[in-house]
Structure formats: C-alpha cells, structure tokens
Amino acid sequence: MARLFALALIALPLASCAVIPDTPRVGQDAAAQGTPVGIGQPVWTGDAILTPLAVVEDSRCPENARCVWAGKLTVSTRITSTHWAQTVDLTLGEPHEVLSRTYVLVSGLPEKRQDRETQPGEYRFVYERR
C-alpha cells in the first residue's frame, strides 16, 4: 500500500506538467482574419477558426441582370474554438452569435454570373469576428 502511495506522489507532479492547448488545432495552418479562403481552408477569426465546408445556397442575382430579389449566399461553416466546435450555415452579411461571439461572412467571390455555374473550388470567402 505504501508503494502505491509513493508511486502516486511521483506521478502527480508529472501529470501537472501536461500541456493543454488554449487554441483549436487543425491539420494545417489557418489564414489570418480578412484573408479570402476556399472550401476546406481554415481562417482565424479572433480566438476561433472558421472553415467553409460547402456552399448551401447561392441564389444571388447575377451581374448585369435585373432581379426582383437580391438572393443570398449561404455557406456551411465549421466554427472551432477552445473546448467547443459547431457547424452552422452562415449567410452573407448576417451576423451569427455563439457564446457571446459574433461571426459574419462578409464576402463571397466570385459574383454570380448568368452565363455559367460557379464551381465549388472557385469560391473564396472572407469571415470576421465582430
């Protein structure tokens, strides 16, 4: 019994030396806030990393067209921060609040065109934390 207690006393200080990251980890480096990123490319926004996963809707009015409705761009986005993560649909220009933090998809390029469909690899998105 005394041996077990002695081993516990030795292991306790070693356990307290464990490094626990205070920022989310991803398989690659994340771009800085304000940098346009494509599908699957992570970007830092304050203390979180946002990663666009897929375009859910792109019903924006094409350039040089007359539309009754401006349409919208919605992107499925993974938000990862310390000790939590969630996937949400962010719509261009509409703030999304989670845990007292506000994230906004502020830009989506290229603009919609009448003559052809935008391919997923062509999109670039800019996110902000406000």
N, CA and C atoms as an extended XYZ file, in Angstrom:
390
Properties=species:S:1:pos:R:3:atomname:S:1:resname:S:1:resid:I:1 pbc="F F F"
N         0.822       -1.187        0.000 N   MET     1
C         0.000        0.000        0.000 CA  MET     1
C         0.871        1.259        0.000 C   MET     1
N         1.952        1.219        0.781 N   ALA     2
C         2.841        2.369        0.857 CA  ALA     2
C         3.522        2.603       -0.502 C   ALA     2
N         3.809        1.513       -1.204 N   ARG     3
C         4.422        1.639       -2.527 CA  ARG     3
C         3.487        2.330       -3.519 C   ARG     3
N         2.220        1.953       -3.463 N   LEU     4
C         1.224        2.558       -4.350 CA  LEU     4
C         1.097        4.052       -4.064 C   LEU     4
N         1.103        4.400       -2.795 N   PHE     5
C         1.028        5.812       -2.398 CA  PHE     5
C         2.259        6.572       -2.885 C   PHE     5
N         3.431        5.961       -2.789 N   ALA     6
C         4.668        6.604       -3.236 CA  ALA     6
C         4.648        6.816       -4.752 C   ALA     6
N         4.146        5.833       -5.503 N   LEU     7
C         4.040        5.981       -6.959 CA  LEU     7
C         3.080        7.106       -7.327 C   LEU     7
N         1.987        7.210       -6.579 N   ALA     8
C         1.016        8.275       -6.830 CA  ALA     8
C         1.645        9.640       -6.584 C   ALA     8
N         2.460        9.762       -5.552 N   LEU     9
C         3.119       11.034       -5.258 CA  LEU     9
C         4.129       11.416       -6.345 C   LEU     9
N         4.746       10.415       -6.958 N   ILE    10
C         5.693       10.681       -8.034 CA  ILE    10
C         4.948       11.075       -9.313 C   ILE    10
N         3.850       10.387       -9.594 N   ALA    11
C         3.100       10.629      -10.828 CA  ALA    11
C         2.344       11.952      -10.807 C   ALA    11
N         1.934       12.405       -9.638 N   LEU    12
C         1.140       13.629       -9.533 CA  LEU    12
C         1.856       14.852      -10.100 C   LEU    12
N         3.094       15.134       -9.745 N   PRO    13
C         3.775       16.297      -10.345 CA  PRO    13
C         3.967       16.155      -11.850 C   PRO    13
N         4.205       14.932      -12.334 N   LEU    14
C         4.366       14.725      -13.763 CA  LEU    14
C         3.075       15.000      -14.508 C   LEU    14
N         1.951       14.624      -13.930 N   ALA    15
C         0.658       14.867      -14.568 CA  ALA    15
C         0.357       16.347      -14.660 C   ALA    15
N         0.810       17.127      -13.716 N   SER    16
C         0.539       18.556      -13.742 CA  SER    16
C         1.354       19.280      -14.803 C   SER    16
N         2.317       18.606      -15.416 N   CYS    17
C         3.135       19.213      -16.462 CA  CYS    17
C         2.532       19.040      -17.846 C   CYS    17
N         1.385       18.399      -17.950 N   ALA    18
C         0.774       18.188      -19.252 CA  ALA    18
C         0.429       19.519      -19.895 C   ALA    18
N         0.683       19.630      -21.184 N   VAL    19
C         0.376       20.851      -21.924 CA  VAL    19
C        -0.994       20.704      -22.560 C   VAL    19
N        -1.885       21.607      -22.229 N   ILE    20
C        -3.224       21.606      -22.796 CA  ILE    20
C        -3.332       22.859      -23.656 C   ILE    20
N        -3.523       22.703      -24.956 N   PRO    21
C        -3.554       23.878      -25.825 CA  PRO    21
C        -4.756       24.758      -25.516 C   PRO    21
N        -4.549       26.082      -25.620 N   ASP    22
C        -5.649       27.007      -25.373 CA  ASP    22
C        -6.241       27.536      -26.667 C   ASP    22
N        -5.793       26.987      -27.783 N   THR    23
C        -6.354       27.355      -29.067 CA  THR    23
C        -6.696       26.091      -29.834 C   THR    23
N        -7.667       26.182      -30.739 N   PRO    24
C        -8.044       24.987      -31.500 CA  PRO    24
C        -6.928       24.564      -32.440 C   PRO    24
N        -6.891       23.287      -32.707 N   ARG    25
C        -5.869       22.752      -33.607 CA  ARG    25
C        -6.531       22.291      -34.893 C   ARG    25
N        -5.851       22.458      -35.983 N   VAL    26
C        -6.301       21.933      -37.262 CA  VAL    26
C        -5.127       21.230      -37.911 C   VAL    26
N        -5.383       20.485      -38.966 N   GLY    27
C        -4.324       19.739      -39.623 CA  GLY    27
C        -3.350       20.609      -40.395 C   GLY    27
N        -3.662       21.871      -40.558 N   GLN    28
C        -2.764       22.768      -41.290 CA  GLN    28
C        -2.859       24.151      -40.670 C   GLN    28
N        -1.992       25.052      -41.111 N   ASP    29
C        -2.052       26.414      -40.609 CA  ASP    29
C        -3.314       27.088      -41.113 C   ASP    29
N        -3.848       28.000      -40.312 N   ALA    30
C        -5.033       28.752      -40.699 CA  ALA    30
C        -4.608       30.141      -41.162 C   ALA    30
N        -5.336       30.673      -42.118 N   ALA    31
C        -5.061       32.013      -42.640 CA  ALA    31
C        -5.482       33.061      -41.608 C   ALA    31
N        -4.987       34.277      -41.770 N   ALA    32
C        -5.333       35.382      -40.883 CA  ALA    32
C        -6.715       35.929      -41.246 C   ALA    32
N        -7.403       36.499      -40.242 N   GLN    33
C        -8.711       37.097      -40.487 CA  GLN    33
C        -8.614       38.102      -41.626 C   GLN    33
N        -9.614       38.102      -42.492 N   GLY    34
C        -9.639       39.005      -43.633 CA  GLY    34
C        -9.080       38.395      -44.898 C   GLY    34
N        -8.439       37.232      -44.773 N   THR    35
C        -7.884       36.545      -45.933 CA  THR    35
C        -8.974       35.731      -46.620 C   THR    35
N        -9.152       35.879      -47.931 N   PRO    36
C       -10.138       35.043      -48.635 CA  PRO    36
C        -9.691       33.582      -48.631 C   PRO    36
N       -10.603       32.686      -48.264 N   VAL    37
C       -10.296       31.259      -48.218 CA  VAL    37
C       -11.332       30.470      -49.014 C   VAL    37
N       -10.897       29.328      -49.525 N   GLY    38
C       -11.771       28.454      -50.288 CA  GLY    38
C       -12.381       27.370      -49.406 C   GLY    38
N       -13.184       26.531      -50.015 N   ILE    39
C       -13.808       25.406      -49.321 CA  ILE    39
C       -12.712       24.560      -48.672 C   ILE    39
N       -12.885       24.262      -47.383 N   GLY    40
C       -11.946       23.421      -46.650 CA  GLY    40
C       -10.709       24.125      -46.131 C   GLY    40
N       -10.582       25.429      -46.375 N   GLN    41
C        -9.404       26.171      -45.913 CA  GLN    41
C        -9.749       26.963      -44.647 C   GLN    41
N        -9.085       26.698      -43.526 N   PRO    42
C        -9.400       27.369      -42.262 CA  PRO    42
C        -8.855       28.791      -42.199 C   PRO    42
N        -9.546       29.625      -41.413 N   VAL    43
C        -9.127       31.009      -41.226 CA  VAL    43
C        -9.366       31.394      -39.762 C   VAL    43
N        -8.394       32.089      -39.162 N   TRP    44
C        -8.547       32.599      -37.798 CA  TRP    44
C        -9.510       33.777      -37.807 C   TRP    44
N       -10.402       33.827      -36.852 N   THR    45
C       -11.271       34.985      -36.643 CA  THR    45
C       -11.303       35.227      -35.142 C   THR    45
N       -10.427       36.071      -34.661 N   GLY    46
C       -10.315       36.272      -33.218 CA  GLY    46
C        -9.693       35.044      -32.594 C   GLY    46
N       -10.421       34.406      -31.672 N   ASP    47
C        -9.897       33.227      -30.982 CA  ASP    47
C       -10.507       31.928      -31.505 C   ASP    47
N       -11.098       31.977      -32.675 N   ALA    48
C       -11.715       30.782      -33.264 CA  ALA    48
C       -11.208       30.593      -34.691 C   ALA    48
N       -11.373       29.377      -35.167 N   ILE    49
C       -11.044       29.064      -36.552 CA  ILE    49
C       -12.341       28.725      -37.265 C   ILE    49
N       -12.575       29.389      -38.400 N   LEU    50
C       -13.742       29.104      -39.229 CA  LEU    50
C       -13.273       28.413      -40.492 C   LEU    50
N       -13.996       27.360      -40.877 N   THR    51
C       -13.652       26.611      -42.077 CA  THR    51
C       -14.901       26.449      -42.930 C   THR    51
N       -14.935       27.045      -44.132 N   PRO    52
C       -16.081       26.832      -45.016 CA  PRO    52
C       -16.079       25.388      -45.511 C   PRO    52
N       -17.234       24.733      -45.387 N   LEU    53
C       -17.328       23.326      -45.772 CA  LEU    53
C       -18.012       23.115      -47.114 C   LEU    53
N       -19.068       23.900      -47.373 N   ALA    54
C       -19.821       23.746      -48.623 CA  ALA    54
C       -20.732       24.950      -48.829 C   ALA    54
N       -21.010       25.242      -50.092 N   VAL    55
C       -21.996       26.272      -50.408 CA  VAL    55
C       -23.368       25.613      -50.326 C   VAL    55
N       -24.194       26.112      -49.427 N   VAL    56
C       -25.537       25.572      -49.241 CA  VAL    56
C       -26.488       26.194      -50.255 C   VAL    56
N       -26.335       27.502      -50.468 N   GLU    57
C       -27.201       28.216      -51.408 CA  GLU    57
C       -26.449       29.407      -51.988 C   GLU    57
N       -26.570       29.571      -53.288 N   ASP    58
C       -26.063       30.773      -53.949 CA  ASP    58
C       -27.135       31.223      -54.932 C   ASP    58
N       -28.075       31.980      -54.409 N   SER    59
C       -29.182       32.476      -55.228 CA  SER    59
C       -29.040       33.967      -55.491 C   SER    59
N       -27.802       34.470      -55.370 N   ARG    60
C       -27.557       35.895      -55.611 CA  ARG    60
C       -27.922       36.258      -57.045 C   ARG    60
N       -28.343       37.490      -57.216 N   CYS    61
C       -28.683       37.999      -58.543 CA  CYS    61
C       -27.396       38.118      -59.360 C   CYS    61
N       -27.360       37.518      -60.557 N   PRO    62
C       -26.147       37.608      -61.384 CA  PRO    62
C       -25.837       39.050      -61.788 C   PRO    62
N       -24.559       39.299      -62.084 N   GLU    63
C       -24.143       40.608      -62.581 CA  GLU    63
C       -24.908       40.923      -63.867 C   GLU    63
N       -25.193       42.180      -64.090 N   ASN    64
C       -25.878       42.653      -65.291 CA  ASN    64
C       -27.245       42.010      -65.510 C   ASN    64
N       -27.909       41.647      -64.426 N   ALA    65
C       -29.251       41.086      -64.530 CA  ALA    65
C       -30.200       41.930      -63.676 C   ALA    65
N       -31.458       41.897      -64.025 N   ARG    66
C       -32.474       42.574      -63.226 CA  ARG    66
C       -33.208       41.503      -62.430 C   ARG    66
N       -33.196       41.666      -61.126 N   CYS    67
C       -33.819       40.670      -60.255 CA  CYS    67
C       -34.804       41.358      -59.322 C   CYS    67
N       -35.862       40.670      -59.008 N   VAL    68
C       -36.835       41.172      -58.047 CA  VAL    68
C       -36.275       41.014      -56.636 C   VAL    68
N       -35.498       39.976      -56.433 N   TRP    69
C       -34.932       39.653      -55.132 CA  TRP    69
C       -33.420       39.538      -55.273 C   TRP    69
N       -32.669       40.115      -54.352 N   ALA    70
C       -31.203       40.097      -54.438 CA  ALA    70
C       -30.625       38.700      -54.265 C   ALA    70
N       -31.340       37.808      -53.599 N   GLY    71
C       -30.848       36.465      -53.352 CA  GLY    71
C       -29.883       36.430      -52.186 C   GLY    71
N       -29.303       35.262      -51.943 N   LYS    72
C       -28.370       35.153      -50.826 CA  LYS    72
C       -27.327       34.079      -51.090 C   LYS    72
N       -26.242       34.184      -50.341 N   LEU    73
C       -25.165       33.200      -50.362 CA  LEU    73
C       -25.076       32.629      -48.956 C   LEU    73
N       -25.252       31.326      -48.825 N   THR    74
C       -25.181       30.650      -47.531 CA  THR    74
C       -24.118       29.563      -47.604 C   THR    74
N       -23.232       29.564      -46.602 N   VAL    75
C       -22.105       28.636      -46.577 CA  VAL    75
C       -22.120       27.847      -45.276 C   VAL    75
N       -22.092       26.529      -45.377 N   SER    76
C       -21.943       25.679      -44.199 CA  SER    76
C       -20.523       25.883      -43.683 C   SER    76
N       -20.423       26.286      -42.405 N   THR    77
C       -19.132       26.682      -41.840 CA  THR    77
C       -18.908       26.005      -40.499 C   THR    77
N       -17.729       25.458      -40.323 N   ARG    78
C       -17.331       24.845      -39.044 CA  ARG    78
C       -16.629       25.912      -38.218 C   ARG    78
N       -17.140       26.157      -37.006 N   ILE    79
C       -16.529       27.105      -36.071 CA  ILE    79
C       -15.892       26.285      -34.961 C   ILE    79
N       -14.586       26.460      -34.768 N   THR    80
C       -13.848       25.693      -33.770 CA  THR    80
C       -13.118       26.657      -32.851 C   THR    80
N       -13.317       26.482      -31.547 N   SER    81
C       -12.611       27.295      -30.565 CA  SER    81
C       -12.215       26.389      -29.412 C   SER    81
N       -11.653       26.973      -28.401 N   THR    82
C       -11.200       26.192      -27.259 CA  THR    82
C       -12.374       25.467      -26.623 C   THR    82
N       -12.313       24.170      -26.570 N   HIS    83
C       -13.274       23.296      -25.893 CA  HIS    83
C       -14.641       23.207      -26.546 C   HIS    83
N       -14.836       23.726      -27.748 N   TRP    84
C       -16.121       23.549      -28.424 CA  TRP    84
C       -15.973       23.717      -29.930 C   TRP    84
N       -16.929       23.159      -30.651 N   ALA    85
C       -16.979       23.304      -32.103 CA  ALA    85
C       -18.418       23.090      -32.537 C   ALA    85
N       -18.797       23.769      -33.604 N   GLN    86
C       -20.126       23.564      -34.163 CA  GLN    86
C       -20.115       23.915      -35.640 C   GLN    86
N       -21.046       23.318      -36.367 N   THR    87
C       -21.209       23.618      -37.777 CA  THR    87
C       -22.513       24.382      -37.942 C   THR    87
N       -22.434       25.539      -38.627 N   VAL    88
C       -23.610       26.385      -38.827 CA  VAL    88
C       -23.638       26.856      -40.277 C   VAL    88
N       -24.818       27.259      -40.725 N   ASP    89
C       -24.957       27.876      -42.035 CA  ASP    89
C       -24.873       29.380      -41.852 C   ASP    89
N       -23.837       29.998      -42.403 N   LEU    90
C       -23.672       31.447      -42.329 CA  LEU    90
C       -24.108       32.058      -43.656 C   LEU    90
N       -24.951       33.077      -43.569 N   THR    91
C       -25.453       33.771      -44.746 CA  THR    91
C       -24.737       35.104      -44.876 C   THR    91
N       -24.325       35.421      -46.085 N   LEU    92
C       -23.578       36.638      -46.388 CA  LEU    92
C       -24.234       37.860      -45.749 C   LEU    92
N       -23.443       38.566      -44.908 N   GLY    93
C       -23.893       39.800      -44.286 CA  GLY    93
C       -24.735       39.651      -43.039 C   GLY    93
N       -25.120       38.426      -42.678 N   GLU    94
C       -25.951       38.204      -41.496 CA  GLU    94
C       -25.096       37.707      -40.332 C   GLU    94
N       -25.068       38.453      -39.215 N   PRO    95
C       -24.260       38.032      -38.066 CA  PRO    95
C       -24.806       36.756      -37.424 C   PRO    95
N       -23.897       35.947      -36.932 N   HIS    96
C       -24.261       34.727      -36.197 CA  HIS    96
C       -23.583       34.799      -34.833 C   HIS    96
N       -24.369       34.727      -33.764 N   GLU    97
C       -23.808       34.819      -32.424 CA  GLU    97
C       -23.787       33.449      -31.761 C   GLU    97
N       -22.642       33.153      -31.147 N   VAL    98
C       -22.489       31.919      -30.381 CA  VAL    98
C       -21.530       32.212      -29.225 C   VAL    98
N       -21.939       31.872      -28.015 N   LEU    99
C       -21.128       32.070      -26.814 CA  LEU    99
C       -20.590       33.504      -26.711 C   LEU    99
N       -21.454       34.469      -26.891 N   SER   100
C       -21.124       35.898      -26.798 CA  SER   100
C       -20.104       36.357      -27.839 C   SER   100
N       -19.956       35.598      -28.906 N   ARG   101
C       -19.082       35.982      -30.014 CA  ARG   101
C       -19.954       36.116      -31.262 C   ARG   101
N       -19.635       37.089      -32.097 N   THR   102
C       -20.401       37.286      -33.323 CA  THR   102
C       -19.486       37.076      -34.524 C   THR   102
N       -19.910       36.194      -35.432 N   TYR   103
C       -19.166       35.886      -36.644 CA  TYR   103
C       -20.013       36.279      -37.846 C   TYR   103
N       -19.340       36.799      -38.883 N   VAL   104
C       -20.051       37.250      -40.075 CA  VAL   104
C       -19.289       36.802      -41.322 C   VAL   104
N       -20.032       36.271      -42.287 N   LEU   105
C       -19.496       36.034      -43.617 CA  LEU   105
C       -19.634       37.371      -44.341 C   LEU   105
N       -18.509       38.043      -44.590 N   VAL   106
C       -18.561       39.409      -45.124 CA  VAL   106
C       -18.358       39.486      -46.639 C   VAL   106
N       -17.861       38.416      -47.247 N   SER   107
C       -17.635       38.454      -48.684 CA  SER   107
C       -17.662       37.047      -49.254 C   SER   107
N       -18.207       36.944      -50.436 N   GLY   108
C       -18.212       35.684      -51.169 CA  GLY   108
C       -17.951       35.959      -52.638 C   GLY   108
N       -16.856       35.448      -53.153 N   LEU   109
C       -16.496       35.648      -54.552 CA  LEU   109
C       -16.333       34.300      -55.227 C   LEU   109
N       -16.488       34.193      -56.509 N   PRO   110
C       -16.822       35.250      -57.443 CA  PRO   110
C       -18.306       35.601      -57.372 C   PRO   110
N       -18.630       36.747      -57.955 N   GLU   111
C       -20.029       37.130      -58.058 CA  GLU   111
C       -20.746       36.121      -58.954 C   GLU   111
N       -22.032       35.986      -58.754 N   LYS   112
C       -22.831       35.082      -59.578 CA  LYS   112
C       -22.858       35.599      -61.020 C   LYS   112
N       -22.811       34.671      -61.992 N   ARG   113
C       -22.848       35.040      -63.408 CA  ARG   113
C       -24.004       34.333      -64.100 C   ARG   113
N       -24.510       34.976      -65.142 N   GLN   114
C       -25.613       34.394      -65.901 CA  GLN   114
C       -25.151       33.278      -66.826 C   GLN   114
N       -23.941       33.417      -67.353 N   ASP   115
C       -23.501       32.531      -68.420 CA  ASP   115
C       -22.920       31.195      -67.959 C   ASP   115
N       -22.633       31.062      -66.651 N   ARG   116
C       -22.091       29.774      -66.194 CA  ARG   116
C       -22.255       29.593      -64.692 C   ARG   116
N       -22.215       28.345      -64.282 N   GLU   117
C       -22.334       27.971      -62.867 CA  GLU   117
C       -20.960       28.044      -62.205 C   GLU   117
N       -20.911       28.607      -61.010 N   THR   118
C       -19.650       28.677      -60.261 CA  THR   118
C       -19.337       27.303      -59.677 C   THR   118
N       -18.120       26.840      -59.884 N   GLN   119
C       -17.686       25.551      -59.349 CA  GLN   119
C       -17.243       25.728      -57.893 C   GLN   119
N       -17.429       24.714      -57.031 N   PRO   120
C       -17.070       24.847      -55.613 CA  PRO   120
C       -15.634       25.312      -55.375 C   PRO   120
N       -14.684       24.882      -56.168 N   GLY   121
C       -13.288       25.260      -55.988 CA  GLY   121
C       -12.979       26.708      -56.345 C   GLY   121
N       -13.908       27.376      -56.997 N   GLU   122
C       -13.699       28.771      -57.402 CA  GLU   122
C       -14.079       29.770      -56.312 C   GLU   122
N       -14.894       29.346      -55.372 N   TYR   123
C       -15.374       30.261      -54.328 CA  TYR   123
C       -14.246       30.678      -53.386 C   TYR   123
N       -14.319       31.928      -52.925 N   ARG   124
C       -13.442       32.449      -51.880 CA  ARG   124
C       -14.314       33.246      -50.919 C   ARG   124
N       -14.097       33.016      -49.616 N   PHE   125
C       -14.923       33.626      -48.584 CA  PHE   125
C       -14.065       34.410      -47.608 C   PHE   125
N       -14.631       35.499      -47.089 N   VAL   126
C       -13.967       36.295      -46.055 CA  VAL   126
C       -14.893       36.314      -44.844 C   VAL   126
N       -14.331       35.970      -43.687 N   TYR   127
C       -15.078       35.944      -42.428 CA  TYR   127
C       -14.487       36.985      -41.469 C   TYR   127
N       -15.330       37.463      -40.546 N   GLU   128
C       -14.885       38.370      -39.489 CA  GLU   128
C       -15.514       37.986      -38.173 C   GLU   128
N       -14.788       38.296      -37.120 N   ARG   129
C       -15.381       38.252      -35.788 CA  ARG   129
C       -15.601       39.704      -35.368 C   ARG   129
N       -16.798       40.013      -34.955 N   ARG   130
C       -17.120       41.404      -34.555 CA  ARG   130
C       -17.426       41.475      -33.092 C   ARG   130
